[in-house]
């Protein structure tokens, strides 16, 4: 791959007092990473230099003031702000949340304009980032409001892909949100993503039940029999290989998940607790369904270890690689579809003569 053809990976730094900048610097400490992409950090040289000094990390940074000055084979850093920010690693603050948003806003703007190809986000603090400009429950909801498409959070590790029918909502609200419309929409997004982003021509999707033992024929709730099962039967009639509902308590433990390309859980912890038990530290959060590719590590700000130099960067590095892979796969799929349409049109013209 030519240097100029390398995928531009935009990186938002997350909370400045968390481990975000540490895992970014560690990921690119090995210069061989620059053979795979051209990275651009959205932050400030002063903030990143503070972390480098505090953590004794020697990763080289190339500061730029314009995205037109990106240089391949360098870890580029776009100076989104120039003022000095008081940082106290390990302690959340309104200030660290404010600058996390500045980084995310600028990176998202560049993503929309096509100035970067994919976005990899370091962890934010969902509490201190809240403001008049950010009233979202997380990255997923923010990006959905700024990009075209409808989002689906999918946690990925190897062949394990777990999506959520409901995301960042209180457990007390989950049952009332489960509907034929929502389940159908989330299945369609996952199915489309598995085909276009993961190159799986006939994906198999499992849907977990809402209630313990899928309600035990109504003894522990009627939602699985009255809502979930009928809608899955309708979806199957469309030709999609979607199965369930499966009892969530045994689905992962007995290995059933290995028979599927994608799994949809009814709520956040139903899907993410087993996923992180199986793949924590290696998993990637992928926002499917949007016009652009965004990935992130499968963990949070980890304030308790921020500034100690002990943060594991494995998940963040995987997020970079997966973002690159997804970008290529989606482009290849769209090119293949375009070529097939062109061939079909050419044949149609030929036979109409």
C-alpha positions, -999 to +999 in steps of 0.1 A: +000+000+000+013+034-009+018+059+020-008+082+005-034+054+002-032+044+038-065+046+058-066+077+079-076+067+115-090+096+135-086+092+173-106+110+200-087+110+233-116+105+257-114+118+293-081+136+298-078+123+334-085+087+324-063+061+306-073+072+270-041+091+261-020+064+277-035+035+256-032+056+225+005+064+231+012+028+240-006+015+209+017+035+186+049+031+206+057+004+181+064+022+148+052-008+128+017+003+136+023+032+111+026+006+083-011-002+086-026+033+088-021+070+091-033+080+126-045+114+137-051+122+173-076+150+181-063+168+212-034+192+220+003+188+221+004+202+256-021+176+270-004+147+253+031+159+264+018+160+300+008+123+298+041+113+280+061+129+308+039+116+337+039+080+322+075+081+309+063+071+274+086+080+244+061+077+215+070+103+189+042+128+180+039+150+149+019+181+158-002+197+131-026+227+130-045+215+099-056+181+086-042+191+052-007+187+068-011+150+078+021+131+071+021+093+066+044+072+088+039+097+116+016+097+146-001+130+137-017+152+164-042+179+154-041+207+179-078+211+186-070+236+215-038+254+224-045+265+260-029+247+289-054+225+308-049+216+344-050+178+346-051+155+376-048+119+364-073+095+380-098+122+391-128+131+370-136+167+366-159+190+346-127+203+328-116+169+317-151+162+304-152+195+285-120+188+266-131+152+259-161+167+241-138+191+222-118+162+209-149+141+200-166+170+182-136+178+160-130+142+152-167+136+143-166+167+121-136+154+102-152+120+098-184+136+083-163+156+059-142+125+048-110+141+061-105+109+081-117+074+071-126+059+104-130+070+140-115+052+170-127+067+203-110+064+237-133+062+267-153+091+280-169+097+314-206+097+306-213+119+336-188+147+334-191+151+296-227+161+300-234+197+289-257+218+267-237+205+237-237+168+249-269+154+263-264+118+252-260+085+271-227+077+253-207+077+221-232+055+202-261+079+207-240+110+200-227+096+167-261+084+156-273+120+160-244+133+139-242+107+112-266+091+088-281+058+097-295+040+128-269+027+153-265-007+168-238-014+194-220-046+185-192-060+208-168-080+187-140-105+194-130-129+167-162-147+156-181-135+187-204-106+179-230-094+205-254-067+197-280-050+219-317-045+212-319-019+240-287-001+249-280+025+276-314+024+293-324+015+329-334-021+334-368-010+347-376+003+312-364-026+291-396-047+290-418-018+279-393-009+251-393-044+236-416-043+206-420-060+171-407-028+155-376-025+176-366-061+173-371-061+136-351-029+132-321-042+153-322-076+135-321-058+101-292-036+111-272-066+124-280-087+094-269-059+070-237-053+089-228-089+090-232-091+052-215-058+043-190-052+071-180-088+079-185-104+045-209-132+057-232-139+029-260-158+049-254-148+085-270-168+113-284-146+142-295-157+176-319-136+197-319-140+235-351-141+255-361-113+278-373-132+308-356-160+328-361-193+308-378-172+281-408-169+305-414-206+311-445-205+290-458-174+307-451-184+343-423-158+345-436-132+320-454-132+286-431-110+265-411-138+250-442-158+238-464-128+229-438-105+213-404-120+207-412-154+193-439-142+168-417-114+154-388-139+149-411-162+130-421-132+107-384-124+101-377-160+092-403-160+066-384-131+049-355-156+044-332-144+072-316-170+094-327-156+127-334-180+156-347-178+192-356-167+217-328-186+236-326-187+274-298-163+282-286-180+314-272-210+295-266-197+260-230-187+265-220-212+292-230-243+271-213-229+240-244-224+219-231-189+209-204-206+188-231-217+162-240-181+153-224-152+134-243-126+155-262-126+188-287-100+199-293-095+236-323-078+250-305-054+273-270-041+281-257-064+308-275-095+294-251-093+264-221-075+277-215-094+310-209-127+292-191-110+263-166-093+286-162-126+306-152-143+274-132-115+257-124-087+281-092-069+271-095-082+235-130-070+226-140-041+204-171-020+205-183-013+169-211+011+161-229-007+132-256+008+110-240+042+105-226+057+073-191+058+088-170+033+108-164+038+145-148+015+169-136+017+205-121-005+233-144-026+254-136-007+287-140+026+304-119+055+317-103+033+344-096+063+367-083+039+394-052+031+373-049+063+354-014+078+357+002+046+370+014+034+336-003+000+340-032+003+315-035-025+290-038-012+255-047-045+239-084-036+233-076-002+219-051-017+195-077-043+184-102-014+179-077+002+154-072-030+135-109-039+134-118-004+122-093-008+093-106-042+085-143-031+086-136-001+064-119-023+038-146-049+039-174-024+035-157-007+006-150-041-011-187-051-007-200-018-022-175-021-051-187-057-057-223-046-057-215-017-081-196-041-104-225-065-105-250-037-113-228-025-141-225-060-156-263-064-153-269-031-171-244-039-198-261-073-204-295-056-205-282-031-232-268-060-252-300-080-252-321-050-261-303-043-293 
